[in-house]
Each structure stands twice: as C-alpha cells, then as structure tokens.
Amino acid sequence: MIELHTHTTYSDGILTPQQLVERAANAGVKALAITDHDTLHGWNEAIAAAIPHKMEIVPGVVISTVYTGR
C-alpha cells in the first residue's frame, strides 16, 4: 500500500513526521510521501523514522502560489 499525500506538524498536519510514519507503518503502508505546505523540514525525520519499518519515504512539497491576474 502507498500513500502519496500527507502533511505533518511542519505544515497543517496533526502528527509529527515520526508519528505519521508509525501510524502509516501500522496501517501497512510501504511507501509514504511527505508533502507539507511550503517546507521540506519533515523529510529527514520521516526518513530516519522509516528505516526500522523498511518503508520508503517519497519527498514532496505543496507550493503556495498567488495569481495576480497579470
């Protein structure tokens, strides 16, 4: 099972990267994307937490933009 869109407490999620990895591992996820808004900060923590679970972390990011109409 894979999950390709998650958020941690580094943006608008309610779980730390470690907690998110633990919850995903308990649900049988084998590949987990960390896709926080406008930050890359959760990646290294998630990668480290995933090692004992043999889970692949897929680094991603959601980038906020503003259209000015020009």
KAPE-V249488 format. One record per pair of residues at least 4 apart in sequence whose C-alpha atoms are under 8 Angstrom apart, sorted by the first residue. I is the first residue (numbers start at 1). J is the second residue. D is the distance in Angstrom with one decimal. If there is no record, write none. Layout:
i->{I:I}
j->{J:J}
d->{D:D}
//
This chain:
i->{1:1:1:1:2:2:2:2:3:3:3:3:4:4:4:4:4:4:5:5:5:5:6:6:6:6:6:6:7:7:7:7:7:7:7:7:7:8:8:8:8:8:8:8:8:8:8:9:9:9:9:9:10:10:10:10:10:11:11:11:11:12:12:13:15:15:16:16:17:17:17:17:17:17:18:18:18:18:19:20:20:21:21:21:21:21:22:22:22:23:24:24:24:25:25:25:25:29:30:30:30:31:31:31:31:32:32:32:32:33:33:33:33:34:34:34:34:34:34:34:34:35:35:35:35:36:36:36:36:36:37:37:37:37:38:38:38:38:39:40:40:40:42:43:43:43:44:45:46:46:47:47:47:49:50:50:50:50:51}
j->{28:29:30:31:29:30:31:32:29:31:32:33:31:32:33:34:35:58:32:33:34:35:13:32:33:34:35:36:11:12:13:14:15:34:35:36:37:12:13:14:15:16:17:20:34:36:42:13:14:15:16:17:16:36:39:41:42:36:37:38:39:36:37:36:19:20:20:42:21:42:43:45:46:49:22:45:46:49:23:24:46:25:32:46:49:50:26:49:50:27:28:29:32:29:30:53:55:55:54:55:56:55:56:57:58:55:56:57:58:57:58:59:60:42:43:46:57:58:59:60:61:59:60:61:62:40:42:60:61:62:61:62:63:64:61:62:63:64:61:59:60:61:46:47:57:59:48:49:50:57:51:56:57:53:54:55:56:57:55}
d->{6.5:4.8:5.7:7.0:5.4:5.8:4.8:6.0:6.9:6.4:5.0:6.2:7.8:5.9:4.6:7.5:7.9:7.7:7.8:5.7:6.5:5.7:7.7:7.8:6.3:5.3:5.5:6.9:6.4:6.2:4.6:7.9:8.0:6.1:5.7:4.7:7.5:6.5:4.2:6.2:5.3:5.3:5.6:7.1:7.4:6.3:7.0:4.7:5.4:5.6:5.2:7.4:7.5:6.7:7.2:6.8:6.5:5.4:5.4:7.7:7.4:7.4:7.4:8.0:5.5:5.6:6.1:8.0:6.2:5.8:7.6:6.0:5.0:7.8:6.2:6.5:5.7:5.5:6.1:6.1:8.0:6.0:7.7:6.4:6.5:6.2:6.2:7.7:7.9:6.3:6.4:5.2:7.5:5.3:7.1:6.6:7.5:7.4:7.4:4.8:6.2:5.6:4.5:5.8:6.9:7.3:6.2:5.0:5.8:5.6:4.3:5.7:6.3:7.2:6.6:7.8:7.1:6.4:5.5:5.7:7.3:6.7:4.5:4.3:5.9:7.1:7.7:7.4:5.3:6.0:6.0:4.6:6.0:7.1:6.4:5.9:5.1:6.5:6.7:8.0:7.8:6.8:6.1:6.1:7.8:6.2:6.2:6.2:6.0:6.9:6.6:7.6:5.8:7.9:6.2:5.1:6.9:7.1:6.4}
//
